[in-house]
Amino acid sequence: MKSGRLRVGDWVEVKSAEEILGTLDQEGSLAALPFMPEMLQYCGKRFRVFRTAHKTCTPPSLQIRHMVDTVHLEGLRCDGQAHGGCQAGCLLFWKEAWLTRVRDPESSPAPAPTPAPELLTRATRRPAADHDPEERYRCQSTELVHATTPGQWWDLRSYVRDLTSRNVRPWDLLRYGLLAAVNMALRLGNRRTYPFLRPVAGEKTPTEKLNLQAGEWVTVRSKDEIMRTVDEKKKNRGLRFDVEMLPYCGKTVRVLRRAEKFIDERTGRMTVPRGTCLILEDVTCGGCLSTGRMFCPRNIYSFWHEIWLKRAAPGERIPEARPSDSQA
């Protein structure tokens, strides 16, 4: 398989643990991207390519960065078991060197699961420092800055790759590309861009306790309702309402889980959110409305406060299409 040739919809088989370990350095990484213990369970199994990860985004700037010979596989997210039970549920990154292209989904019998090699287990933590005894984690998300190179949102080659890899449909590239061009012109004229978010809560943001649980149906409140709950930075108790969350306003979805802890990508520290933080089923960042990370394929789960949601009425409990499906 030639590097960089996988496209959305291709079938691949994850190589054996022994083959993959042979590609890793002393930090359990290939080209600075860790192969994590959570990924061992998929060795010998076949999956479809969900997105090519020729670009991605990293906090805090959330600007586009480039990566080579890497893909996301359909439905494969980190369960956090080797990383303190992190509940962020990030899509896993797979180097093409860890995969074999196949023609069909028929998997050969998967090998019996084996304990994670000491190399991979050790690589999930950062070495302790005398001045910083706090435990810090190391995962694919925390190492993305090292595994990627800086990019520019206006680099047209990135969008050509979006098309040739099948990450983005031609119509969606045209539609959101025109929107980005219009917004750029509006910025030059010091005018409001679309969509425009105007927070009105002030410094003291309200809260609401609904005690929502996994499996419950909720309706996302309107933009105007949510803007009354966030400060000038579009935050409420540390969580930011991002423009990529806007397409879900008014949609009826299910609660996937309560996110009680997750790793901060910038520091590696385990973070406990202030107040209730929810992840909703299939509600992810589509990368369609953000100029700086346009068409980023990470599909990160959004974090939601209960005050941005309301319990759905019985007649509203109908699953709706995901806004980010426009890229499928």
RARA-V846781 format. One record per backbone hydrogen bond with DSSP energy under -1.0 kcal/mol. NH is the residue of the N-H (numbers start at 0). CO is the residue of the C=O. If there is no record, write none. Layout:
{{NH | CO} {NH | CO}}
//
This chain:
{{4 | 1} {7 | 164} {8 | 48} {9 | 6} {11 | 46} {12 | 99} {13 | 44} {14 | 97} {19 | 15} {20 | 16} {21 | 17} {22 | 19} {23 | 20} {24 | 28} {27 | 24} {29 | 32} {32 | 29} {34 | 27} {38 | 35} {39 | 36} {41 | 38} {42 | 39} {43 | 13} {44 | 41} {46 | 11} {48 | 9} {49 | 71} {50 | 71} {52 | 69} {55 | 64} {61 | 57} {63 | 291} {64 | 55} {65 | 148} {66 | 53} {70 | 93} {71 | 50} {73 | 47} {75 | 72} {77 | 89} {82 | 79} {84 | 79} {85 | 82} {86 | 260} {91 | 75} {93 | 70} {95 | 68} {97 | 94} {98 | 95} {99 | 12} {101 | 10} {120 | 116} {121 | 117} {122 | 118} {123 | 120} {124 | 121} {125 | 135} {128 | 131} {131 | 128} {136 | 267} {137 | 123} {142 | 138} {146 | 142} {148 | 65} {150 | 63} {154 | 151} {157 | 154} {159 | 155} {160 | 156} {161 | 157} {162 | 158} {163 | 159} {164 | 160} {165 | 162} {166 | 161} {167 | 161} {172 | 168} {173 | 169} {174 | 170} {175 | 171} {176 | 172} {177 | 173} {178 | 174} {179 | 175} {180 | 176} {181 | 177} {182 | 178} {183 | 179} {184 | 180} {185 | 181} {186 | 182} {187 | 183} {188 | 184} {189 | 186} {190 | 185} {199 | 226} {200 | 229} {214 | 254} {215 | 212} {217 | 252} {218 | 309} {219 | 250} {220 | 307} {225 | 221} {226 | 222} {228 | 225} {230 | 234} {233 | 230} {235 | 238} {238 | 235} {240 | 233} {244 | 241} {245 | 242} {247 | 244} {248 | 245} {249 | 219} {250 | 247} {252 | 217} {254 | 215} {255 | 278} {256 | 278} {258 | 276} {261 | 270} {263 | 268} {267 | 263} {270 | 261} {277 | 303} {278 | 256} {280 | 253} {282 | 279} {284 | 299} {293 | 290} {294 | 286} {295 | 292} {301 | 282} {303 | 277} {307 | 304} {308 | 305} {309 | 218} {311 | 216} {315 | 312} {316 | 313} {317 | 315} {324 | 321} {325 | 322} {326 | 323} {327 | 324}}
//
